[in-house]
Amino acid sequence: MQLDPKIANEEIEESAPLELETIATYKLLYQAEIARGRLEAEGIIAFLADENMNSLYSVGGIRLRVASEDALLAREILTQVESGEDSFVDSTE
């Protein structure tokens, strides 16, 4: 099988490493999971850091991390959720 020379000579773009930023820290895993799920529901990819270390040593907390470019929006979403402005409960009843 021969490669098409046009394809073989195309330069492959290398993406820059993803810069992550910690936007919140939680003591309990379920709280961190809920926050991560809320961000992912909004289309923001989020990661938990130190979730295993926290349960073993109880130090530092579980860090919720997102791409630096999404950090501002992610913080705004979490602030709205925590203040009750953005709720899944229907308040018209």
Summary of the structure (lengths in Angstrom):
residues: 93
radius of gyration: 19.4
end to end distance: 66.7
largest distance: 67.1
contacts: 200
relative contact order: 0.19
helix: 43%
strand: 18%
